[in-house]
Amino acid sequence: MRRAAIKGKVKLAIVAPDAAQNSLDKVLPLLAARRVRVIEAPSARELGEAVGRATTAAVGVLDAQLAKGMLVGSDN
């Protein structure tokens, strides 16, 4: 996801609040600098399961319409 964020392709980021601080320290400043909206996932385990991994710190949504749809009804 970091590479896509650097290239300006990420429209929305979903971040696990329980991810390792080192991982969050790498990705959150980059997302802020790129003005990418960030929403919280329930956990790194649940976020990872949603994308076919054991755990993951963050997932980037590249499709603008999908990102917009995910934000509808979001509390963040």
URZI-V620709 format. One record per run of one state. SS is the DSSP state (alpha for helix, beta for strand, coil for the rest). FROM is the first residue (numbers start at 1). TO is the last residue. If there is no record, write none. Layout:
ss=SS from=FROM to=TO
ss=SS from=FROM to=TO
//
This chain:
ss=coil from=1 to=1
ss=alpha from=2 to=6
ss=coil from=7 to=11
ss=beta from=12 to=16
ss=coil from=17 to=20
ss=alpha from=21 to=33
ss=coil from=34 to=36
ss=beta from=37 to=41
ss=coil from=42 to=43
ss=alpha from=44 to=50
ss=coil from=51 to=57
ss=beta from=58 to=61
ss=coil from=62 to=63
ss=alpha from=64 to=71
ss=coil from=72 to=76
//
